[in-house]
Amino acid sequence: MSNAVITQSMAISDSAVRVSNPPSATPQVSRPVEQVVARGFMKTLAWLLMLTMLLAGSVFAGELKGKVIRVADGDTLTILIEPIKLDMPVRLSGIDAPEKGMPFGQVSKTSLSDLAFGKLATVIWGKKDKYGRIVGKVLIDGQDVNLEQVNRGLAWHFKEYQDEQSVEEREAYAKAEIAASARHLGLWQDKDPVPPWAWRKAKRASGQDVVVEESVK
């Protein structure tokens, strides 16, 4: 074979190598990774929006989930909202439990602790009160914890705010209070128990402050 043919053959071979092994391009992010990043961004954005509405006292109602980390009394607890690590105090709607210093106040708090402390709760809420607490129904494993406090005779049905309840809830809470009273459960063991709203009014009338404590275990 002539030198010219050999040279031409080598050139063609070298060209083929260059075509089959192109220079490495900049690595591209795979589509699954892009989707994960996008979902993470949207989730974070949603959490930030929810946090903004909560802190601003928005009238927007919704549903929150979190672990119950503190219990203040028979109708107030605190949940920890993940992943933003936000402690949110919750006032149980539709009920009013004995205050600290009232008969059955500690018993009512212990009852709520047994029902909720350390457990994952779903809070269906509709507003925030003047103390910055969201007001809502607390569900744990599908159980209405607010209603259960009334069933046990450890909270009153808070009729002053019953218009904020559905007709079904209003009737269920009222019936639960009547049944607990008839069975002399909890605070209904007293012949004439003083409801907490009357107790608070009397305290204020006498010049004493009614302190809403930070939730504690």
N, C-alpha and C positions, 0 to 999 in steps of 0.2 A: 504494500500500500504506500502511495506517495506521501511525502511530508505534508503536502497541501491538504490531502484528504484527511490525514490524521489530525491536523490542526483544526479543520472545519468540524470534525466529529467531536473534538474536545470542547469547542466553543458551544456547540449545540447542547452537549451534555451539561455544561456549566449553567447554561441558560435555563435548562429544565429544573436544575436544582434550585435556582433562585426563584422560579415560579412556584414550585411545590413547597418551598419554605419561605414564605413572605416574612418581612420584618414583623415582630410581635407588636400588636396594637395595644392601646391603653385598655386595661381590663374594664369590662362593662359590669355594672351592678345588675345582678339577676333580677328578673321581674318579681319573683316571690319576696325577695328582700325589700324591693321598692314598696310592695304592697304592705308588708309588715310595718315599715317606717311610716307609711301614710296612715295606716290604721292607728298606730301609736300616737301620731300627731293629732288626729281627729279626736281620739279618746281624751288626750290631755286637754285639748281645747274645750271639750264638753265639760270636763271636770272644772276647769277654770271659769266657765260660764256659770255653772251651777253655784260655785263658791261665791262669785260676784253677786248673784241674786240673793243668796242666803245672807251675806254680810250686809247687803243693801236693804234687807227687809222687804224684798219684792213680794208682791201679792201673788206671784206665780206659785201654784201649788204643785206638789209632786210626790215622789216616792224616794225615800232614802234607805240605804242599807248600811248597817254598821254593827260592830260588836259593842254590847253594853259594858261600859268600863266603870261607871259610877252610878250610885243610887242615892238621891238626896232624901226623899221621903216616899210616901205611898203613891204619889202621882207625878214624880219628877225623876228623870234619869238622864244619863249622858251616853251618847254613842260615839265611837271612833269611826270616822268615815275614811276608808281607804280609796285610792292610794295617796290622797292629799294630806293624810294625817291630821284631820280636823276634828277637834272635840266639839260636838254639837249637843247642847242641852235640849231636852225634850220634855214638854209639859203634856201629860196624857190628857187627851181631849175627852169631853163628856163626863168627867168624874171630878170629884173634889175629895181628897183624903184628909184625915186628921193631921193637923200641923204638929210640929215638934212641940212638946210641952202639953199637948192635949191627950186625954185618955185614948188609948189605942194608936197613938201616933207612931210609936216605935214598932208596934206589932204590924201596922200597915206597911211601914218601911221594910221590915223583915220579909213580909209576904212578897212585896215587889222584887226584892233581892232574890228570893228563892225562884221566882218566876222568870227573871230576866238577866240577872248579873252573869257576865261571862259568856252570854249567848248571842248569836247573830239575830238581829232584829230588823224588821222592815217597818218603816214609819211612813204612814200615809198622812201627809200634813197639808194644812190649808192656809196657815197664817203664822206670824210671829207675834208674841205678846210683848208687853212694854219692858220686860226684863231681857229680851233678846232670845228667848227660847222659842223653838218651833213648837206648834201645838198640833198634835196629831194622834192617830190611832196606832198603837204599837202591836205588831203581830210577831209572834215567835212560834215557829213550827206550825203556822196557820192558826194559832190560838190568839184571840183578842184579849190581850193582857189587861186593857182598861176594863173591859166587861168582867173579867175574872176577879178583879179587885172588888167590884160591886157584888158579885156572886158570893164572895167570901165574907161579906159584911164589913169590909175594911175601906170602903169609900162610898160616898153618896153619888147618886146620879146628879150631875151639875145642871139642873133644869134652867138656870139662868142663860145657859148657852146651848140649850137643846135645839134651837132653830138652826144651828150649824151642823146638826146631824141629819142623816137620812131618816125617813119615817121609820124604816125597819130598825135602825140602830136605836132611835129614840124609844121605840116600844120595847125593845129587848132590854135596854138599860133600866127603864122604869119598872118592868116586870121583875128584873133581877133584884132591884132594891126592895120591892114589896115582899119577894120570897125570902130574902135574907132577914128582913125585919120580922116576918112571921115565924121564922125558925130561931130567932134570937141569936144570930151569928155575929161574931165580932163585936163591933161597937154597939150593935142592937141589943147586947146584953144589958146595957144601961136602960133604965126606965125612960129617961128623957134625954137622949144624947144631943149635945150641942153641935150643930153643923159648923164646919170650919169657916164658912163665909160670915156667919153670925159672930163667931169667935174673933175673927180678924176685925170686923167692924167695931166690936166692943173694945178691942185693944187700941185701935186708932182713936176712938172716942175718948179714951182715958189718957190720950197723949203718948201712948207707947207705939214705937215703930214695929212693923211687921217685916222682918228681914227674910228675904228669899236667899237662902244659903246656896253656895256653890255645891254641886252634886258631890257627895262623898259616899264611899262604900259603907 
